[in-house]
Structures are given as C-alpha cells and as structure tokens.
Amino acid sequence: MIAKMFVFFLLLTCFPVSNSTEKEFDYYKLVLQWPISVCNVRRSCLQPPFSEFTVHGLWPFLAPDSMVTECSKDVLTKSKVKDTIKALRKYWPSFVDRVDFDFWSYQWLKHGTCSGLDPLPYFKLAISTTIEARQLLESLNRKAYKPRFKPYQMNDLYDNFKAALVKKPEDKKVIQFKCNKKDGKFQLLEIYICVDKKGVALDCPTPKFIECGDNEMAEIRYPDK
C-alpha cells in the first residue's frame, strides 16, 4: 500500500535537526510534476522534459489545507546534500527559471525548513517517496493509461491514478490533480500525494481537482509531447 512508500521516514526522524524548525504542521503533500506539461506551454525549458514524474516539492501543511512555509533562514549549501546530488538531479531537476541547485535551495527555504529535518534527510525523504510512487504508477502503462495526445475523461484518469498508487483497493486515498492549459485544453500538470508525519497515507483535502475547471467529466490530456 501507499504507506509502504514512506517507511523510510521513520529512519529519517533519527537524524539530528539542528537548523530546520519543526513548526506546527499536520501532514505533507508530495508534489510530483509531469515535465512535459511544464515545458510544452513555454518557449523553451532548461533541459529536455523527462517522460516520468519528477519532484516539485515536499510541502508541510496544517489541516485542512494551509501551507506552512519559511520557518528559518537556514541556507542550503551543496555540502549539506553532497551525498544525494546525483539522485536529486535525476528525480528533482529544474526545467524552468533556475538551475537545479537554485530550485532545491528555494524549496528548502520555503518548505524544508518547516519539516524539523536537516537538508539531507529531507531531500532523501522526497526522493525515496518519489521512487516508490513512480514504481506504482508503472501499472498505468499496463492498463493502457499512457501519455498520449488524445485526451482522457478527467475523472476516469484521476480514478486510475488513485488506484495505481496503492497495493490493495481498500487502501485507496484521495489524491489531487492540478492542471494547466495547452491550446485552451486542460492537461495534467501535477499530482499531490498526502501523508502524515509518521508516513501513513491519508486523504488529501478537497477539491480533488485544482485549476482543472468545474466539470469532472471534462477532457484532460496526459501529454506525450
């Protein structure tokens, strides 16, 4: 089940927490972006978009849906994450506006400083959960829910993503879709997966769809280019 994705969190809590502040928060949102949807609405990206989900961020939230941000001014340095630079470049690349390290630095200052974790365990947590999520989402390809130009029905695509992120049907939790638009048509931009501080999956808050319009039966693209 999706809770398995976050067992690594229990190990991470053993790390010292000297610079980050665990400000009051209730759960995380792991935000995964679809790079093709990031890049196909822009003139250019810093690097070619991957055809796998990558990390946008790991964000602490207060229930029901209030983001907790900027808990300290602890600046990220490369020495603090040197053991995971290779993995960060693979799973947490920057495609727009800033180079990879600047992207990680921004996410750390805005979100990571509220986690109660030092930079290394914070970024390792995001990477490990992303790896597990990507492995689970491979089942979508086996069910023919692949990236393509032809649109899907929004609620149908959502339900299949939700089902793919668990081992057993009874463990399904509410996730969130965020959309953007390409040529006036909605496309999948991000998925949000919610977990508590012990790493147990929980339902994300409503609405299920963010910036995707009001019609769950509308068409949505999961683009391949």
N, C-alpha and C positions, 0 to 999 in steps of 0.2 A: 504494500500500500504506500501511499504517498508519504506517510510518516517515516518510512524507511529512508526516504531521501535525506532526512535531517538528523539521523542518529549521530552523525559526525559532530553536531552541535554540542552534544554532551561532553565530548572530548575538548572542544574549544573553550568551554567555560572554565577549564583548569588553567588557562593561560593567565599571566598577570595582566592587570588592567590599569596601567599607570597613567596614561594620558587621555584616554577616552572616558566619557562620563555616561553612566547608565541613567539617563534621565527617565522619568516615569514613562513607560510605554507598555502596550499590551501584546503586540504581535508585529511580525514583519510581513511586508509584501516583497516577494522576489519578483522583480520586473524583468521579463525577457522580451527582447525586441526582435522583430523579423527584419533583418538588414535590407532586404530587397525593397520593403515598403518604406524604409528610412531613405533609401537612396534614389528610388525611381521618381520622387517628386522634387528632386534637386537637380541643378545643372551638373553637379559632379560631387563625388564623395572622395575622402582622403585615400581610400583604398577600395578595391572591388568588393561589393557586398557578398557576404557568405550566404550559403543556402541552408544554414542552420541557425536556430535561435541563439542569440548572444545576450549577455547581461547588460541591462541598462542600469540596474541598481538593486540594492537590498535595503529597504526603507523601513525604519521603525514607525509604528502607528499607535495612536491612542484609539480605543474603541469609542464610537463605532467606526469613524473614518477620518481621523485627524492626524496629519503627518507631524512627526516630531523631528525638528531639524536644528542644526548648528549649536551643538551642546558644548563645544570648546573650540579653541583656535589652534589645536594641535595640527601642525602642518605635516603632510605626508612627505617622506623622503624615500628615495629609491632603496636606501639601505634597510628600511623597515620592511620592505616587501621583496627583497632580493631573492628569497627562496621560492617565490611564486611568480616572478616576472614572466617566465615562459608561458605558464598557464594563463596568466592574465591577458597576454597578447592573443592567445588562442580563443579564450572564452569571453573576454571583456574588451574587445577592441573598440576604438573610436572611429566612426565613419565621417563625422561632420564637425566643423568648427575648431576642434582642438586635437592635438596629438594624444596618443594613448595615455601617457603618464599624466597629462593635464586633466584628462577625463577622470581617471582614477582619483586624482587629488581633489577634484571638485566633488565627486561622490563621497569621498571620505569626509571632507569638511562638512558637507551638508547633512549627510545621513550617518556615516560610520561613527562619527564622534558621539552619537547618542546611543550606541549599541552596548556600551560597557566593555567592549573588546578592544584590544590593541589592533593595529592595522593588519598584521599578518593573519591572525585567526579570523578577523572579519572578512578579509578577502578570500581566505580559504573556504569559509562557510559559503559564501556566494558561489564560488567555483564548484564546490562539491555538490551543492544542490542543483546547480545548472546541469552538471554532467548527468545526474540521475534523471532530471526532467527530460533532457534530450533523449536519453535511452528509452524512457517510457513513451515518448512521443513518436518513436520509430514505428509503433504499432499503427499509426495513422496511415503510413505508406502501405502497409499490408492490407488495410481496409480501403485503399484507393482514395484516401483523403490527402492527396498530394498537392503541392503548389502547382498552379496552372493559371492560364489566362481566363478560362471560363469560370464565372462566379459560382459560388455555393449559396445555399439558403442560410442566412445568418444563424438562426437558432440551431439548425442541423449541424453546422460546422462547430458551433460552440459546444453542443452536447457531445460530439465526438472527441473534441479536445479534452473535455472534462472527464470522459470515460477513459481516455488513454492515460491519464495521469494517476491512475490507481491500479493496484493489482487485482482487487476484488470489487465488484459492482457496488456492494454495500458501503464501501469506503469513499464513494464519490463526494467531493466537496465543491461548493460554489467557487468558481474562479471568475476572473473578469477579463473581458476583451476590451482593448482600446483600438479605435480606428483612426485612420486619416483618409484623405481622398486623393485619388488619381483620376484625372479627366472627369471629375464630377461623380465618381463612383467610390463607394466605401471599400476600403481594403484593410485587412488585419495588420495592425502596427505592433501591438504588444499584448502579452498575456500576463496577468497578475496571479500569483500563487501565494496564498496566505498560510502562515504557520505561527504557532505561539512560541514563546521564548524557550520552551523545552523541546521544540522541534516537532510538535504534533500538529498535523494538518487541521485546519479549521475552515469554516465557510468565510469567504470574502464578503464584505458588505455589499448590499445592493446599491446601485443598479449593477446588473451583470455586464451591461454594455456602456462604455464611456466614449462619448463623441462618435457614436455609431448611428445616430438618428433614433427615432421612436418606434420603428417598426421591426420587431424581431424576425418577421418573415421576409424582410428585405434581402436583396442580394448583397453579398460581400465577396471580395476577391481575396484569395490567398495566393499572391502573385509569384510567378516563377521568373519574372524579369521586370 
